[in-house]
């Protein structure tokens, strides 16, 4: 199985901050890397697929980059509605696997 | 507008079989453009892919659960189902059904999720 490791596991930030979350795969997943946002009590929401492809309706302050084993999700200017937990997921091979999550909290 | 809705018992006894159904509305489960899947999340923990099914009945399971999992589809009811046998407390989780495109193994649309507790 491909292991996905996210860092940090949590972070505190202020509205307007630039936030970067890292996801590392245990082996190359090419660009088959997706990002989700999950708010408490809600289902995950797909933000980005294929490393950098922003889903329709997702604000442009979200961006993704990377290939191979190292990926980043960046929020250019954190908004109040962005406080949530973020997960990466590899879709290179089955079993599909997720990172452990990064909780973005209010500073 | 696509909607997915999980249904089934919220409490299952240890060693018994967990059974859930996902009812799809707003789209046909027989569309060749999509696959349908189950993902679970233990309380306070991360996400685990359980398996995926195509309308034809082709299935793909997580090897860690494969011996206990069956996913099936009922195109006449626009539903797909999950059965997980011999459950233990470790199977307590929120179970989500979701849809992914045929050309991408990521989940674009999710149900709201249903909590299943395994306890005697």
gemmi code that builds the backbone of each chain (N, CA, C; Angstrom):
import gemmi

chains = {
    "A": [
        ("UNK", (0.829, -1.186, 0.000), (0.000, 0.000, 0.000), (0.875, 1.251, 0.000)),
        ("UNK", (0.404, 2.306, -0.626), (1.128, 3.563, -0.615), (0.701, 4.356, 0.623)),
        ("UNK", (1.686, 4.706, 1.445), (1.413, 5.461, 2.661), (1.486, 6.952, 2.351)),
        ("UNK", (0.514, 7.696, 2.868), (0.460, 9.137, 2.667), (0.677, 9.829, 4.012)),
        ("UNK", (1.660, 10.692, 4.078), (2.000, 11.377, 5.322), (1.819, 12.874, 5.151)),
        ("UNK", (0.979, 13.451, 5.985), (0.740, 14.885, 5.935), (1.467, 15.599, 7.061)),
        ("UNK", (1.897, 16.807, 6.780), (2.473, 17.646, 7.825), (2.116, 19.103, 7.574)),
        ("UNK", (1.908, 19.849, 8.664), (1.811, 19.342, 10.024), (0.485, 18.626, 10.253)),
        ("UNK", (0.319, 18.026, 11.398), (-0.959, 17.388, 11.710), (-1.990, 18.429, 12.132)),
        ("UNK", (-1.503, 19.543, 12.620), (-2.380, 20.665, 12.936), (-1.589, 21.965, 12.873)),
        ("UNK", (-2.283, 23.038, 12.669), (-1.647, 24.343, 12.645), (-2.655, 25.399, 13.076)),
        ("UNK", (-2.125, 26.454, 13.634), (-2.948, 27.602, 14.010), (-2.573, 28.776, 13.117)),
        ("UNK", (-3.561, 29.434, 12.575), (-3.301, 30.545, 11.669), (-4.389, 31.596, 11.820)),
        ("UNK", (-4.087, 32.774, 11.333), (-5.027, 33.889, 11.411), (-5.658, 34.143, 10.053)),
        ("UNK", (-6.813, 34.764, 10.070), (-7.457, 35.155, 8.822), (-6.493, 36.043, 8.032)),
        ("UNK", (-6.359, 35.725, 6.761), (-5.447, 36.472, 5.906), (-4.081, 35.834, 5.746)),
        ("UNK", (-3.760, 34.865, 6.587), (-2.462, 34.195, 6.502), (-2.393, 33.320, 5.254)),
        ("UNK", (-1.151, 33.105, 4.814), (-0.892, 32.120, 3.767), (-0.569, 30.807, 4.470)),
        ("UNK", (-1.243, 29.746, 4.072), (-1.095, 28.459, 4.732), (-0.647, 27.413, 3.714)),
        ("UNK", (0.326, 26.609, 4.110), (0.814, 25.531, 3.248), (0.778, 24.218, 4.009)),
        ("UNK", (0.187, 23.223, 3.381), (0.103, 21.873, 3.937), (0.855, 20.946, 2.994)),
        ("UNK", (1.626, 20.041, 3.571), (2.452, 19.136, 2.788), (1.925, 17.706, 2.877)),
        ("UNK", (2.018, 17.006, 1.775), (1.649, 15.586, 1.712), (2.776, 14.839, 1.014)),
        ("UNK", (3.246, 13.775, 1.628), (4.334, 12.985, 1.056), (3.864, 11.543, 0.886)),
        ("UNK", (4.132, 10.995, -0.293), (3.782, 9.607, -0.587), (4.989, 8.707, -0.375)),
        ("UNK", (4.737, 7.466, 0.024), (5.825, 6.525, 0.300), (6.489, 6.035, -0.982)),
        ("UNK", (5.856, 6.246, -2.123), (6.444, 5.981, -3.426), (5.789, 6.936, -4.425)),
        ("UNK", (6.347, 7.024, -5.590), (5.814, 7.977, -6.560), (4.356, 7.670, -6.920)),
        ("UNK", (3.548, 8.740, -6.928), (2.167, 8.619, -7.370), (1.933, 9.504, -8.594)),
        ("UNK", (3.036, 9.885, -9.252), (2.937, 10.793, -10.403), (2.191, 12.058, -9.971)),
        ("UNK", (1.134, 12.409, -10.669), (0.327, 13.558, -10.237), (-1.048, 13.114, -9.751)),
        ("UNK", (-1.169, 11.844, -9.389), (-2.456, 11.297, -8.954), (-2.688, 11.580, -7.471)),
        ("UNK", (-2.828, 12.857, -7.164), (-2.953, 13.304, -5.800), (-4.103, 14.289, -5.691)),
        ("UNK", (-4.979, 14.048, -4.724), (-6.190, 14.831, -4.562), (-6.267, 15.402, -3.158)),
        ("UNK", (-6.953, 16.518, -3.032), (-7.105, 17.190, -1.734), (-8.581, 17.374, -1.403)),
        ("UNK", (-8.912, 17.131, -0.139), (-10.267, 17.299, 0.365), (-10.263, 18.211, 1.582)),
        ("UNK", (-11.376, 18.885, 1.773), (-11.623, 19.695, 2.967), (-12.785, 19.064, 3.724)),
        ("UNK", (-12.641, 18.922, 5.033), (-13.735, 18.375, 5.830), (-13.996, 19.261, 7.034)),
        ("UNK", (-15.232, 19.664, 7.178), (-15.653, 20.432, 8.355), (-16.352, 19.494, 9.332)),
        ("UNK", (-16.376, 19.834, 10.620), (-16.933, 18.934, 11.631), (-18.362, 18.495, 11.315)),
        ("UNK", (-18.574, 17.196, 11.379), (-19.899, 16.644, 11.149), (-20.333, 16.604, 9.702)),
        ("UNK", (-19.431, 16.931, 8.796), (-19.771, 16.968, 7.363), (-18.917, 15.990, 6.575)),
        ("UNK", (-19.393, 15.664, 5.389), (-18.615, 14.815, 4.498), (-17.457, 15.614, 3.911)),
        ("UNK", (-16.398, 14.931, 3.541), (-15.301, 15.615, 2.843), (-15.790, 16.251, 1.546)),
        ("UNK", (-15.110, 17.316, 1.164), (-15.413, 18.023, -0.085), (-14.144, 18.026, -0.917)),
        ("UNK", (-14.266, 17.586, -2.170), (-13.107, 17.567, -3.055), (-12.741, 18.986, -3.470)),
        ("UNK", (-11.482, 19.354, -3.227), (-10.996, 20.681, -3.605), (-10.193, 20.641, -4.897)),
        ("UNK", (-9.250, 19.704, -4.939), (-8.270, 19.645, -6.017), (-8.061, 18.193, -6.427)),
        ("UNK", (-8.016, 17.941, -7.712), (-7.668, 16.628, -8.229), (-6.420, 16.728, -9.094)),
        ("UNK", (-5.811, 15.597, -9.320), (-4.624, 15.550, -10.195), (-3.597, 16.609, -9.811)),
        ("UNK", (-3.353, 16.706, -8.533), (-2.332, 17.573, -7.944), (-2.674, 19.060, -7.974)),
        ("UNK", (-3.215, 19.552, -9.100), (-3.353, 21.003, -9.214), (-4.642, 21.461, -9.888)),
        ("UNK", (-5.525, 20.543, -10.214), (-6.751, 20.902, -10.921), (-7.849, 21.292, -9.929)),
        ("UNK", (-8.162, 22.574, -9.915), (-9.150, 23.098, -8.971), (-10.548, 22.677, -9.408)),
        ("UNK", (-11.314, 22.149, -8.473), (-12.678, 21.741, -8.781), (-13.558, 22.975, -8.996)),
        ("UNK", (-14.595, 22.786, -9.800), (-15.532, 23.867, -10.067), (-16.151, 24.377, -8.776)),
        ("UNK", (-16.167, 25.705, -8.631), (-16.775, 26.314, -7.456), (-15.842, 26.500, -6.288)),
        ("UNK", (-14.639, 25.947, -6.358), (-13.671, 26.100, -5.270), (-12.933, 27.424, -5.447)),
        ("UNK", (-12.847, 28.211, -4.387), (-12.202, 29.532, -4.527), (-10.758, 29.428, -5.016)),
        ("UNK", (-10.357, 30.432, -5.754), (-9.021, 30.420, -6.357), (-7.899, 30.631, -5.346)),
        ("UNK", (-8.240, 30.940, -4.103), (-7.186, 31.045, -3.080), (-6.590, 29.683, -2.742)),
        ("UNK", (-7.278, 28.614, -3.141), (-6.755, 27.262, -2.965), (-5.939, 26.884, -4.200)),
        ("UNK", (-4.777, 26.315, -3.974), (-3.975, 25.818, -5.082), (-3.200, 24.592, -4.635)),
        ("UNK", (-2.879, 23.749, -5.581), (-2.114, 22.550, -5.300), (-0.951, 22.428, -6.268)),
        ("UNK", (0.106, 21.773, -5.792), (1.265, 21.568, -6.649), (1.993, 20.305, -6.231)),
        ("UNK", (2.900, 19.892, -7.087), (3.736, 18.741, -6.775), (3.563, 17.599, -7.742)),
        ("UNK", (4.506, 16.691, -7.688), (4.443, 15.459, -8.465), (5.433, 14.467, -7.875)),
        ("UNK", (5.226, 13.218, -8.199), (6.110, 12.197, -7.642), (5.708, 11.835, -6.230)),
        ("UNK", (6.479, 12.299, -5.257), (6.189, 11.948, -3.860), (5.843, 13.146, -2.996)),
        ("UNK", (6.077, 14.361, -3.448), (5.902, 15.528, -2.597), (4.897, 16.515, -3.193)),
        ("UNK", (3.925, 16.866, -2.360), (2.817, 17.701, -2.801), (2.498, 18.760, -1.752)),
        ("UNK", (1.938, 19.872, -2.216), (1.513, 20.910, -1.288), (0.130, 21.434, -1.651)),
        ("UNK", (-0.611, 21.772, -0.626), (-1.864, 22.509, -0.747), (-1.609, 23.869, -0.120)),
        ("UNK", (-1.907, 24.914, -0.867), (-1.701, 26.271, -0.372), (-3.018, 27.023, -0.357)),
        ("UNK", (-3.243, 27.717, 0.741), (-4.356, 28.657, 0.840), (-3.709, 30.027, 0.897)),
        ("UNK", (-3.941, 30.828, -0.111), (-3.161, 32.070, -0.246), (-3.546, 33.120, 0.803)),
        ("UNK", (-4.798, 33.158, 1.179), (-5.258, 34.124, 2.187), (-6.407, 33.461, 2.941)),
        ("UNK", (-6.094, 32.965, 4.115), (-7.040, 32.142, 4.877), (-8.298, 32.932, 5.233)),
        ("UNK", (-9.428, 32.326, 4.970), (-10.720, 32.940, 5.281), (-11.397, 32.181, 6.425)),
        ("UNK", (-12.349, 32.814, 7.109), (-12.985, 32.149, 8.257), (-13.589, 30.800, 7.910)),
        ("UNK", (-14.107, 30.658, 6.700), (-14.745, 29.394, 6.310), (-13.730, 28.305, 5.956)),
        ("UNK", (-12.444, 28.628, 5.967), (-11.414, 27.648, 5.611), (-10.926, 26.853, 6.810)),
        ("UNK", (-11.376, 27.209, 8.002), (-10.958, 26.449, 9.175), (-11.643, 25.094, 9.144)),
        ("UNK", (-10.823, 24.060, 8.990), (-11.313, 22.717, 8.701), (-10.131, 21.759, 8.757)),
        ("UNK", (-10.410, 20.499, 8.471), (-9.347, 19.504, 8.345), (-9.184, 19.169, 6.868)),
        ("UNK", (-7.944, 19.066, 6.437), (-7.629, 18.814, 5.037), (-6.934, 17.459, 4.904)),
        ("UNK", (-7.362, 16.711, 3.895), (-6.811, 15.387, 3.639), (-6.291, 15.297, 2.207)),
        ("UNK", (-5.144, 14.651, 2.057), (-4.700, 14.279, 0.713), (-5.072, 12.816, 0.471)),
        ("UNK", (-5.153, 12.432, -0.789), (-5.520, 11.065, -1.175), (-4.819, 10.740, -2.468)),
        ("UNK", (-4.150, 9.581, -2.500), (-3.518, 9.155, -3.741), (-4.488, 8.293, -4.531)),
        ("UNK", (-4.500, 8.530, -5.846), (-5.347, 7.727, -6.724), (-4.501, 7.038, -7.791)),
        ("UNK", (-3.232, 6.821, -7.450), (-2.320, 6.161, -8.381), (-2.572, 4.667, -8.432)),
        ("UNK", (-2.830, 4.086, -7.283), (-3.055, 2.649, -7.241), (-3.980, 2.286, -6.093)),
        ("UNK", (-4.618, 1.127, -6.235), (-5.429, 0.628, -5.133), (-4.573, -0.214, -4.205)),
        ("UNK", (-4.846, -0.208, -2.893), (-5.967, 0.505, -2.297), (-5.750, 2.018, -2.284)),
        ("UNK", (-6.801, 2.756, -2.593), (-6.733, 4.201, -2.465), (-6.463, 4.531, -1.003)),
        ("UNK", (-5.545, 5.456, -0.766), (-5.179, 5.778, 0.603), (-5.175, 7.284, 0.828)),
        ("UNK", (-5.465, 7.645, 2.079), (-5.560, 9.035, 2.488), (-4.442, 9.365, 3.483)),
        ("UNK", (-4.077, 10.629, 3.510), (-3.209, 11.099, 4.564), (-3.965, 11.193, 5.881)),
        ("UNK", (-3.239, 11.420, 6.943), (-3.841, 11.453, 8.263), (-4.611, 12.728, 8.591)),
        ("UNK", (-4.475, 13.715, 7.733), (-5.221, 14.954, 7.929), (-4.390, 16.062, 8.553)),
        ("UNK", (-4.738, 17.288, 8.214), (-4.154, 18.481, 8.813), (-5.291, 19.379, 9.273)),
        ("UNK", (-5.352, 19.615, 10.563), (-6.411, 20.457, 11.120), (-5.932, 21.892, 11.149)),
        ("UNK", (-6.667, 22.767, 10.493), (-6.340, 24.188, 10.459), (-7.252, 24.902, 11.458)),
        ("UNK", (-6.632, 25.455, 12.481), (-7.388, 26.092, 13.562), (-7.144, 27.585, 13.596)),
        ("UNK", (-8.035, 28.263, 14.287), (-7.939, 29.716, 14.414), (-6.904, 30.072, 15.479)),
        ("UNK", (-5.994, 30.984, 15.125), (-5.008, 31.456, 16.097), (-5.653, 32.543, 16.949)),
    ],
    "B": [
        ("UNK", (-30.079, 17.590, -9.414), (-28.934, 17.710, -8.501), (-28.662, 16.350, -7.863)),
        ("UNK", (-27.448, 15.907, -7.976), (-27.081, 14.590, -7.442), (-27.160, 14.573, -5.927)),
        ("UNK", (-27.781, 13.535, -5.410), (-27.802, 13.315, -3.968), (-27.537, 11.851, -3.685)),
        ("UNK", (-26.756, 11.595, -2.667), (-26.497, 10.240, -2.196), (-26.907, 10.186, -0.726)),
        ("UNK", (-27.627, 9.139, -0.373), (-28.139, 9.025, 0.983), (-27.892, 7.625, 1.520)),
        ("UNK", (-27.111, 7.550, 2.599), (-26.852, 6.266, 3.248), (-28.007, 5.913, 4.185)),
        ("UNK", (-28.278, 4.626, 4.298), (-29.308, 4.166, 5.232), (-28.936, 2.786, 5.751)),
        ("UNK", (-29.391, 2.516, 6.966), (-29.119, 1.226, 7.578), (-29.052, 1.352, 9.086)),
        ("UNK", (-28.915, 0.215, 9.776), (-28.883, 0.242, 11.241), (-27.713, 1.037, 11.774)),
        ("UNK", (-27.958, 1.775, 12.841), (-26.909, 2.549, 13.480), (-26.153, 1.779, 14.550)),
        ("UNK", (-26.682, 0.620, 14.888), (-26.060, -0.209, 15.923), (-26.017, -1.657, 15.451)),
        ("UNK", (-24.837, -2.241, 15.506), (-24.654, -3.633, 15.086), (-23.888, -4.363, 16.189)),
        ("UNK", (-24.256, -5.577, 16.453), (-23.577, -6.356, 17.498), (-22.281, -6.952, 16.959)),
        ("UNK", (-21.306, -7.111, 17.847), (-20.042, -7.759, 17.431), (-20.310, -9.128, 16.824)),
        ("UNK", (-19.541, -9.460, 15.811), (-19.574, -10.710, 15.042), (-20.703, -10.742, 14.008)),
        ("UNK", (-21.595, -9.768, 14.041), (-22.682, -9.752, 13.069), (-22.252, -9.007, 11.793)),
        ("UNK", (-23.194, -8.872, 10.870), (-22.912, -8.242, 9.589), (-23.519, -6.847, 9.513)),
        ("UNK", (-22.689, -5.892, 9.172), (-23.114, -4.511, 8.950), (-23.658, -4.409, 7.524)),
        ("UNK", (-24.836, -3.836, 7.383), (-25.434, -3.673, 6.054), (-25.906, -2.247, 5.862)),
        ("UNK", (-25.419, -1.609, 4.822), (-25.814, -0.247, 4.491), (-26.205, -0.160, 3.018)),
        ("UNK", (-27.096, 0.775, 2.732), (-27.514, 1.034, 1.366), (-27.325, 2.499, 1.055)),
        ("UNK", (-26.900, 2.794, -0.153), (-26.777, 4.163, -0.630), (-27.786, 4.350, -1.768)),
        ("UNK", (-28.706, 5.276, -1.566), (-29.707, 5.572, -2.581), (-29.268, 6.812, -3.347)),
        ("UNK", (-29.215, 6.669, -4.651), (-28.754, 7.752, -5.514), (-29.956, 8.417, -6.171)),
        ("UNK", (-30.008, 9.723, -6.110), (-31.059, 10.471, -6.807), (-30.407, 11.585, -7.604)),
        ("UNK", (-31.058, 11.959, -8.689), (-30.535, 13.019, -9.534), (-29.597, 12.534, -10.622)),
        ("UNK", (-29.346, 11.243, -10.674), (-28.510, 10.666, -11.721), (-28.749, 9.165, -11.730)),
        ("UNK", (-28.438, 8.550, -12.859), (-28.600, 7.104, -12.956), (-27.338, 6.394, -12.514)),
        ("UNK", (-27.512, 5.403, -11.656), (-26.363, 4.631, -11.207), (-25.802, 3.795, -12.352)),
        ("UNK", (-26.564, 3.675, -13.424), (-26.137, 2.904, -14.592), (-25.308, 3.712, -15.579)),
        ("UNK", (-25.022, 4.946, -15.239), (-24.190, 5.774, -16.108), (-22.803, 5.154, -16.244)),
        ("UNK", (-22.312, 5.124, -17.473), (-20.978, 4.561, -17.706), (-19.870, 5.523, -17.300)),
        ("UNK", (-20.253, 6.724, -16.900), (-19.262, 7.765, -16.587), (-18.774, 7.734, -15.148)),
        ("UNK", (-19.383, 6.886, -14.319), (-19.067, 6.947, -12.887), (-18.918, 5.575, -12.243)),
        ("UNK", (-18.169, 5.580, -11.144), (-18.100, 4.466, -10.231), (-18.664, 4.931, -8.900)),
        ("UNK", (-18.992, 3.988, -8.058), (-19.641, 4.282, -6.780), (-18.878, 3.594, -5.658)),
        ("UNK", (-18.654, 4.325, -4.586), (-17.779, 3.765, -3.573), (-18.237, 3.979, -2.145)),
        ("UNK", (-17.553, 3.274, -1.240), (-17.761, 3.411, 0.198), (-16.435, 3.789, 0.861)),
        ("UNK", (-16.507, 4.729, 1.759), (-15.370, 5.205, 2.546), (-15.855, 5.319, 3.988)),
        ("UNK", (-14.985, 5.004, 4.936), (-15.388, 5.124, 6.331), (-14.394, 5.959, 7.123)),
        ("UNK", (-14.869, 6.438, 8.280), (-14.059, 7.304, 9.129), (-14.381, 7.017, 10.588)),
        ("UNK", (-13.507, 6.308, 11.292), (-13.722, 6.107, 12.732), (-13.788, 7.449, 13.442)),
        ("UNK", (-14.516, 7.516, 14.534), (-14.657, 8.794, 15.249), (-13.312, 9.425, 15.575)),
        ("UNK", (-13.142, 10.657, 15.164), (-11.922, 11.396, 15.450), (-10.702, 10.971, 14.659)),
        ("UNK", (-10.896, 10.109, 13.676), (-9.750, 9.594, 12.913), (-9.863, 9.932, 11.429)),
        ("UNK", (-8.974, 9.367, 10.631), (-8.908, 9.665, 9.214), (-9.811, 8.783, 8.372)),
        ("UNK", (-9.661, 8.942, 7.073), (-10.526, 8.285, 6.089), (-9.905, 6.993, 5.574)),
        ("UNK", (-10.766, 6.000, 5.365), (-10.328, 4.710, 4.835), (-11.241, 4.300, 3.680)),
        ("UNK", (-10.639, 4.045, 2.538), (-11.399, 3.553, 1.390), (-11.761, 2.086, 1.616)),
        ("UNK", (-13.036, 1.762, 1.432), (-13.507, 0.395, 1.615), (-13.558, -0.334, 0.286)),
        ("UNK", (-14.167, 0.286, -0.716), (-14.280, -0.371, -2.006), (-15.134, 0.431, -2.960)),
        ("UNK", (-15.160, -0.022, -4.203), (-15.821, 0.687, -5.299), (-16.516, -0.322, -6.195)),
        ("UNK", (-17.627, 0.116, -6.801), (-18.362, -0.753, -7.723), (-18.759, 0.028, -8.965)),
        ("UNK", (-18.809, -0.663, -10.092), (-19.294, -0.114, -11.348), (-20.694, -0.666, -11.566)),
        ("UNK", (-21.483, -0.006, -12.391), (-22.879, -0.424, -12.558), (-22.975, -1.858, -13.095)),
        ("UNK", (-21.929, -2.283, -13.793), (-21.926, -3.637, -14.350), (-21.761, -4.698, -13.272)),
        ("UNK", (-21.329, -4.244, -12.086), (-21.106, -5.174, -10.990), (-19.642, -5.413, -10.683)),
        ("UNK", (-18.749, -4.875, -11.480), (-17.313, -5.006, -11.203), (-16.978, -4.316, -9.883)),
        ("UNK", (-16.215, -5.011, -9.061), (-15.903, -4.473, -7.740), (-14.399, -4.411, -7.492)),
        ("UNK", (-14.024, -3.492, -6.622), (-12.631, -3.297, -6.219), (-12.656, -3.048, -4.714)),
        ("UNK", (-11.921, -3.872, -3.971), (-11.963, -3.790, -2.526), (-10.592, -3.463, -1.940)),
        ("UNK", (-10.623, -2.833, -0.766), (-9.401, -2.656, 0.005), (-8.966, -4.034, 0.515)),
        ("UNK", (-7.742, -4.445, 0.206), (-7.290, -5.778, 0.650), (-7.400, -5.977, 2.152)),
        ("UNK", (-7.304, -4.895, 2.908), (-7.376, -5.025, 4.370), (-8.760, -5.453, 4.842)),
        ("UNK", (-9.768, -5.283, 3.983), (-11.148, -5.621, 4.348), (-11.750, -6.669, 3.425)),
        ("UNK", (-11.013, -7.037, 2.401), (-11.581, -7.827, 1.300), (-12.268, -9.102, 1.745)),
        ("UNK", (-11.719, -9.747, 2.753), (-12.294, -11.024, 3.184), (-13.653, -10.853, 3.846)),
        ("UNK", (-13.985, -9.622, 4.235), (-15.239, -9.400, 4.974), (-16.233, -8.521, 4.221)),
        ("UNK", (-15.824, -7.958, 3.087), (-16.636, -6.938, 2.410), (-17.308, -7.477, 1.151)),
        ("UNK", (-18.553, -7.064, 0.963), (-19.248, -7.273, -0.298), (-19.974, -5.981, -0.658)),
        ("UNK", (-19.719, -5.483, -1.860), (-20.444, -4.331, -2.382), (-21.239, -4.794, -3.593)),
        ("UNK", (-22.484, -4.406, -3.635), (-23.355, -4.823, -4.734), (-24.152, -3.630, -5.237)),
        ("UNK", (-24.729, -3.782, -6.426), (-25.493, -2.698, -7.038), (-26.859, -3.211, -7.467)),
        ("UNK", (-27.862, -2.380, -7.299), (-29.216, -2.690, -7.760), (-29.639, -1.544, -8.680)),
        ("UNK", (-29.456, -1.750, -9.966), (-29.743, -0.664, -10.908), (-31.239, -0.348, -10.974)),
        ("UNK", (-32.083, -1.323, -10.693), (-33.525, -1.081, -10.761), (-33.988, -0.126, -9.665)),
        ("UNK", (-33.254, -0.115, -8.560), (-33.592, 0.772, -7.448), (-32.663, 1.984, -7.373)),
        ("UNK", (-31.711, 2.049, -8.269), (-30.695, 3.124, -8.254), (-29.987, 3.172, -6.901)),
        ("UNK", (-29.575, 1.999, -6.437), (-28.920, 1.868, -5.138), (-27.688, 0.988, -5.252)),
        ("UNK", (-26.771, 1.187, -4.329), (-25.696, 0.216, -4.134), (-25.529, 0.004, -2.638)),
        ("UNK", (-24.976, -1.148, -2.302), (-24.991, -1.579, -0.905), (-23.630, -2.065, -0.445)),
        ("UNK", (-23.468, -2.034, 0.870), (-22.255, -2.499, 1.531), (-22.631, -3.522, 2.581)),
        ("UNK", (-21.935, -4.637, 2.572), (-22.035, -5.603, 3.656), (-20.639, -5.860, 4.196)),
        ("UNK", (-20.511, -5.773, 5.518), (-19.243, -6.021, 6.198), (-19.515, -7.043, 7.288)),
        ("UNK", (-18.902, -8.195, 7.155), (-19.214, -9.293, 8.076), (-18.267, -9.319, 9.263)),
        ("UNK", (-18.653, -10.078, 10.263), (-17.819, -10.329, 11.449), (-17.262, -9.040, 12.040)),
        ("UNK", (-18.135, -8.086, 12.273), (-17.683, -6.773, 12.730), (-17.198, -6.821, 14.182)),
        ("UNK", (-16.283, -5.900, 14.465), (-15.795, -5.682, 15.815), (-15.899, -4.196, 16.120)),
        ("UNK", (-15.503, -3.827, 17.347), (-15.566, -2.417, 17.726), (-14.720, -1.549, 16.793)),
        ("UNK", (-13.701, -2.138, 16.210), (-12.834, -1.379, 15.296), (-13.550, -0.953, 14.022)),
        ("UNK", (-14.707, -1.525, 13.773), (-15.495, -1.151, 12.587), (-16.460, -0.008, 12.876)),
        ("UNK", (-16.487, 0.452, 14.108), (-17.310, 1.615, 14.438), (-16.788, 2.833, 13.689)),
        ("UNK", (-17.657, 3.464, 12.921), (-17.212, 4.564, 12.065), (-18.407, 5.262, 11.441)),
        ("UNK", (-18.149, 6.413, 10.883), (-19.100, 7.032, 9.961), (-18.805, 6.443, 8.589)),
        ("UNK", (-19.837, 5.924, 7.973), (-19.704, 5.316, 6.644), (-20.302, 6.261, 5.610)),
        ("UNK", (-19.490, 6.568, 4.599), (-19.924, 7.440, 3.520), (-20.040, 6.656, 2.214)),
        ("UNK", (-21.068, 6.981, 1.435), (-21.070, 6.538, 0.046), (-20.713, 7.747, -0.819)),
        ("UNK", (-20.140, 7.471, -1.974), (-19.631, 8.560, -2.796), (-19.568, 8.134, -4.254)),
        ("UNK", (-19.441, 9.125, -5.127), (-19.330, 8.879, -6.560), (-18.012, 9.423, -7.080)),
        ("UNK", (-17.390, 8.633, -7.961), (-16.164, 9.083, -8.604), (-16.299, 8.950, -10.111)),
        ("UNK", (-15.599, 9.782, -10.856), (-15.681, 9.657, -12.309), (-14.925, 8.419, -12.791)),
        ("UNK", (-15.303, 7.925, -13.955), (-14.648, 6.739, -14.501), (-13.165, 6.971, -14.735)),
        ("UNK", (-12.805, 8.199, -15.076), (-11.420, 8.479, -15.419), (-10.612, 9.071, -14.277)),
        ("UNK", (-11.134, 9.009, -13.077), (-10.376, 9.566, -11.961), (-10.778, 8.891, -10.678)),
        ("UNK", (-9.809, 8.398, -9.920), (-10.153, 7.692, -8.678), (-10.158, 8.655, -7.495)),
        ("UNK", (-10.983, 9.674, -7.652), (-11.207, 10.614, -6.562), (-12.719, 10.787, -6.442)),
        ("UNK", (-13.172, 11.207, -5.264), (-14.603, 11.222, -4.986), (-15.138, 12.647, -4.998)),
        ("UNK", (-15.956, 12.918, -5.988), (-16.469, 14.265, -6.206), (-17.749, 14.551, -5.432)),
        ("UNK", (-18.533, 13.517, -5.227), (-19.807, 13.712, -4.552), (-19.951, 12.679, -3.443)),
        ("UNK", (-20.373, 13.143, -2.286), (-20.465, 12.301, -1.104), (-21.860, 12.367, -0.499)),
        ("UNK", (-22.274, 11.280, 0.140), (-23.438, 11.326, 0.994), (-23.082, 12.028, 2.296)),
        ("UNK", (-24.066, 12.234, 3.135), (-23.824, 12.928, 4.401), (-23.139, 12.039, 5.422)),
        ("UNK", (-23.167, 10.741, 5.202), (-22.542, 9.803, 6.124), (-23.515, 9.299, 7.174)),
        ("UNK", (-23.258, 8.084, 7.641), (-24.077, 7.497, 8.695), (-23.166, 6.814, 9.709)),
        ("UNK", (-23.403, 7.079, 10.976), (-22.599, 6.485, 12.039), (-23.104, 5.085, 12.349)),
        ("UNK", (-22.194, 4.139, 12.293), (-22.506, 2.769, 12.686), (-21.637, 2.423, 13.887)),
        ("UNK", (-22.291, 2.059, 14.963), (-21.605, 1.671, 16.185), (-21.693, 0.169, 16.365)),
        ("UNK", (-20.554, -0.448, 16.638), (-20.536, -1.893, 16.907), (-20.427, -2.078, 18.413)),
        ("UNK", (-21.472, -2.605, 19.000), (-21.517, -2.788, 20.445), (-22.608, -3.783, 20.810)),
        ("UNK", (-22.356, -4.512, 21.868), (-23.362, -5.474, 22.329), (-24.379, -4.794, 23.242)),
    ],
}
model = gemmi.Model(1)
for chain_id, residues in chains.items():
    chain = gemmi.Chain(chain_id)
    for i, (resn, *xyz) in enumerate(residues, 1):
        res = gemmi.Residue()
        res.name, res.seqid = resn, gemmi.SeqId(i, " ")
        for name, pos in zip(("N", "CA", "C"), xyz):
            atom = gemmi.Atom()
            atom.name, atom.element = name, gemmi.Element(name[0])
            atom.pos, atom.b_iso = gemmi.Position(*pos), 0.0
            res.add_atom(atom)
        chain.add_residue(res)
    model.add_chain(chain)
structure = gemmi.Structure()
structure.add_model(model)
structure.setup_entities()
